[in-house]
């Protein structure tokens, strides 16, 4: 008898848990309907307009390391696009949109210079990334009495991919090519990430104020 009751109890409990999680899953699915606008199309429109605002080429600030790096230039921001599907979640009056952006190629260049034995040597170092990825998170507070505009909550560069470094005059520097490549790659990645953070954020925020979402 006790065995039968235990089985009945377990089955009933499993059924309850199943219904509970089933309701939660369907509730989550229903939550996405709080946005009528296609979020993929919305992000595409924002990026299309933001691309026109971003300087391309963009200046990179000077850097001092094993050599002096000057005349820095970055190309490629005019090609930023959406990467993959955009996610939307709803919690009461708050809507969160998460997506990724990328570009086919980012290319940066510095002129390096180094004084050695009373002579000044110069060369170029070029950074090429055929793919980079950044996360964006957009927050919307819905208000029934007025039009609300999305607000950029986060823009964060996650990684650079397929990085290539080209150095002219590398033999003069006295470092192994592999060490130079690693060092310059790190300098470019940190500098690019810091340099484009504010311009990209501001361009996205301006376009989000102009483009409504329902």
C-alpha positions, -999 to +999 in steps of 0.1 A: +000+000+000+028+024+010+045+016-023+014+024-043+009+056-024+045+066-030+041+060-067+009+080-068+025+109-049+056+109-071+035+109-102+013+136-089+044+157-079+061+151-113+029+162-131+027+193-110+064+202-116+059+194-153+029+217-155+047+243-135+077+244-158+055+241-188+036+272-177+069+290-171+082+281-206+050+292-223+050+324-201+086+331-213+074+326-249+045+349-244+068+375-229+085+382-262+052+394-276+054+426-256+074+440-286+056+443-319+086+455-338+109+430-354+140+435-332+164+422-359+151+448-384+152+474-356+188+468-349+196+468-386+180+502-390+199+516-360+233+503-374+225+515-409+222+551-396+250+548-371+274+538-398+270+571-415+279+590-383+311+571-375+343+585-388+360+562-412+390+564-411+394+572-374+425+586-357+442+564-331+461+581-302+499+579-300+514+551-279+548+547-263+562+511-259+594+495-272+590+521-299+571+553-303+538+548-322+524+578-340+501+588-369+477+560-359+447+554-382+418+529-381+395+518-409+364+497-410+337+512-387+315+521-416+309+484-421+295+474-387+265+450-390+244+428-369+257+393-361+232+365-356+197+367-341+187+394-317+171+383-284+143+401-266+130+394-231+102+412-211+098+417-174+068+438-165+073+473-180+110+466-188+121+452-222+157+440-227+171+435-262+205+417-266+224+414-298+259+413-313+276+434-339+306+427-361+325+440-392+342+422-420+375+439-414+391+463-390+425+477-402+448+499-381+482+514-389+509+532-369+542+546-378+568+534-354+601+552-346+631+544-325+663+563-318+694+541-317+731+551-319+723+587-327+700+577-357+663+576-359+647+546-376+611+544-388+587+519-401+550+509-402+531+484-383+497+473-396+469+455-377+442+436-395+413+417-379+389+401-404+362+398-378+355+413-344+326+409-321+308+432-297+278+427-274+251+453-271+222+454-246+193+478-250+168+486-222+133+500-227+110+512-200+074+511-213+051+539-203+015+540-214+012+577-213+042+587-235+065+574-262+096+557-248+129+553-266+154+525-261+185+532-241+218+516-247+227+497-215+259+481-226+284+481-256+313+457-250+339+444-274+343+407-267+371+397-291+391+403-322+394+373-346+418+363-373+444+390-363+473+396-386+503+419-379+526+433-406+558+451-396+582+469-418+618+473-406+613+447-379+649+434-380+661+468-367+641+465-335+661+434-323+631+414-311+620+380-324+592+385-349+568+363-329+573+385-298+568+417-318+536+404-333+522+394-300+531+428-284+518+449-312+486+429-315+479+435-278+486+473-282+463+476-312+434+456-296+435+476-263+438+509-282+411+502-307+387+490-280+392+521-259+391+545-289+359+533-305+340+528-273+326+563-269+320+571-306+301+539-313+281+542-281+271+578-288+262+570-324+240+541-314+223+561-286+215+590-310+199+567-335+179+549-308+164+582-298+153+588-334+139+553-342+108+543-323+101+507-312+066+494-304 
